[in-house]
Amino acid sequence: MNIVVSRSVKIVAGVLLSLGCLILMSCGAAQSTETSATPTTSASPTATPSPSHTPEAGWKTYISARWGYSIDYLGGWYDLANFGAPDTEKYFSNETVGAPLEMTARGVLETIEVQSNSTGSCPPSYMSMFAIRQAPTTVDAVATTRYVINMTPGGAEAAYIIGVWVMHSGSCFSIQFLSTSPSGRDANAGVADQTIASFKFGS
């Protein structure tokens, strides 16, 4: 998948990789309960999140013991199945859809992804090319950058994203909120920021 033809092709390939969840999720039906995928890697978490965390009223907590993190999500959002994606990815949405392209203009897909034993750039190096705004922030006290992104590659579906990427214990963790419209993304910016602020690594 990393065949280099030209610089522009490399950029588009990177964008398509970032949007791979759009394809992976398109083959299943939406569910509001978690379904565990068969592990696709031998890597194991370095820590276990604390089960004693209490989310704010109206929110729920998702804990990944395997990948060593916890994160809160709005109680009205749906805990989606992985639909064939690896268990390094976790999905939530404010709409009951089987694929992101089924979302309305108000829909948002939240994706948490762990790239274990990562040796690549975190975030991907091409990300700054599509960022329209960025600002310093922290994820569980680790300094990083919050990106607001317009991905509009020719010949591919557009994606409007709020996201953070952070290295921890040799792995790249990302939290992304993807919409098919700028208005859907921006209307949920507060939810995205509160969700990101709730993220905790295991101890």
N, C-alpha and C positions, 0 to 999 in steps of 0.2 A: 504494500500500500504506500510505501515511501519511495516510489520510482520518481526520480527527478527528471522532469522534462524542461521546465523553465521556472523562474522565480515565481511567476504568477500562478503556475499550476501548483507549486508547493503551497502557496498561500490558500488557494481554494481547497486543496486536499486537507489542509489543517482545519479549515472551517467545517468541511464535511465530517471530519473526525469528531469535532466538537459537537456537531449536531447528530451524531450517530444514534443517540437515544430516540430520535424521531422515527428512525427506521425500525429499531429493535422493538419499540413498543407498539408498532402499528399492526402487529399480527395477533393481538389478543383483545379480550373484552375487558372493560373497566371493572375493577373490584374496589370495595372500600375497606377490605381487610388485607393484612400483610400475608404474602405468600413467599416462602423462602425458596431461593433458587439453589440449584446444585452448585457447590463451590467450584470455581474454575481455576483456582490458584492455590498453591501450597503454603502461601504466606499466612502468618497468624498475627493477631493483634499483639501490641506490646503492653497493653493495659486494659483493665476492665472499668467501664464507667460506673460511678456510684449510683446505686438504685435508690438512694435516699432523697434525690432531688425532687422538689415539688414545683411544678410549673405554675405560672400565674393563672388566675381564674379564666376559664374559657379556652385554655390551651392544654395540649397533651404532650407527653414526652416520648420520643422514640429512642431506644437504646440499641446500639449495635455492639454486642459483646465481642463478636468476631473481629470487628475492625476498630474497636476501642474508642467509641465516641457516643455522645448523646446529643440530642437536639430537640427543641420544642417546636411544635407546629400548631397552628390555629385549629381549635376544636371542630370548626365547620369544614375543614379541608379533608380530603380523602387520602387515605393511606393506600397507594396503588401497588398492584403486583408488578413484578419486574419484566414480565412478558418475554422471557428469554435472555434478557440482559444479564451480565455477570453480577454476583452478589456484592461486588465492590461499588455498585450503584444502588441508590435508593430514591424512590419517587413519591412525591405528594402533589396534589393539585386542588385548586378551588372548584374544579368541575369534574364530574364523573365521566371521564373519557378513556378510550382505549389507545389513543395516540394524540400527540400534541396538535397535529393538524386538524383534529376534530374540535379543538377548543374554539369558543367564540372569541370576539375581540377583547372580552373581559377576562379570559382564561389565563392562568399562570401555571406552569409546571415547575415545581421545585425539585432539583436534583442534587443529591449529595454523592460525590464520587471520591473514591480512595484509589490513588495510583501507588501501590505498595512498592517499596524499594526503588523509588523513582530516581532516575538519573537525568531526566530531561528538565526543561525549564518549567518553573512553577511560579506564575502562570505560564501557559504556552507563549513563546516569544512573539507570535503573530497577534496576540490579543491586543496589544497597544495600538495596532493599526486600525482597529475597529472601535476603540474606546472613544466616546464623545465626552466623557467626564471621568475623573478619577480623584480619589481622596484617601488620605491615610486613615487606617482604622486598625482595630485589633480583633483577633479571634482567640478567645480564651487566653488573653494577655500576650499573645504573639503578634508582633507588629506585621501588618500587611497592607494591601491596597484594595479599596472598594472600587470596582469598575462599573460604569454604565456603558453598555455596548449596543451598537447597531450593526448587526451582521447582515449585509445585503449583497452577498456574492452573486455575480451573474450566473444564471442557470440553476440556482438553488433557492430553496425557501428562505425567506428572511427570518431573522430571529432577533428579538429585542430583550436584552439580558441585564440583570443586576447580579454581579458575582464577586466572590472573593476566592483566592487561592492561597494556601498556606502550607509550608513544610513543617512536619512534625515527626520526629523519630525516623527520618529517612523516607517518609511517604508524603506525597502531595495530596492534600485534602482540598476539595473544591465544593462550594455551595453556590448554586446558580438558580436564578429565578428567570425562566424563559417565557416570553409571550410572543404571540404572532402579531402584536401591534404595540406601538410605543405607548398608547394610552393605557392598555392593559398592564404593561410593566410599571408605568409611573404611578398608576392608581394603587398599586400594591407595594410601593416602595417602603412604606412604614412597616408592613407585615414582614417584608424581606429583612429589614434592618433589625427588627425585634427577634426574628428567627436566628439570624447570624449571631446576634449578641448572646443568645442562649446556648450556642454550641460549646460543648466541653469535651476535652480529651480525657481519656481514662487516666487514673492515677494509681 
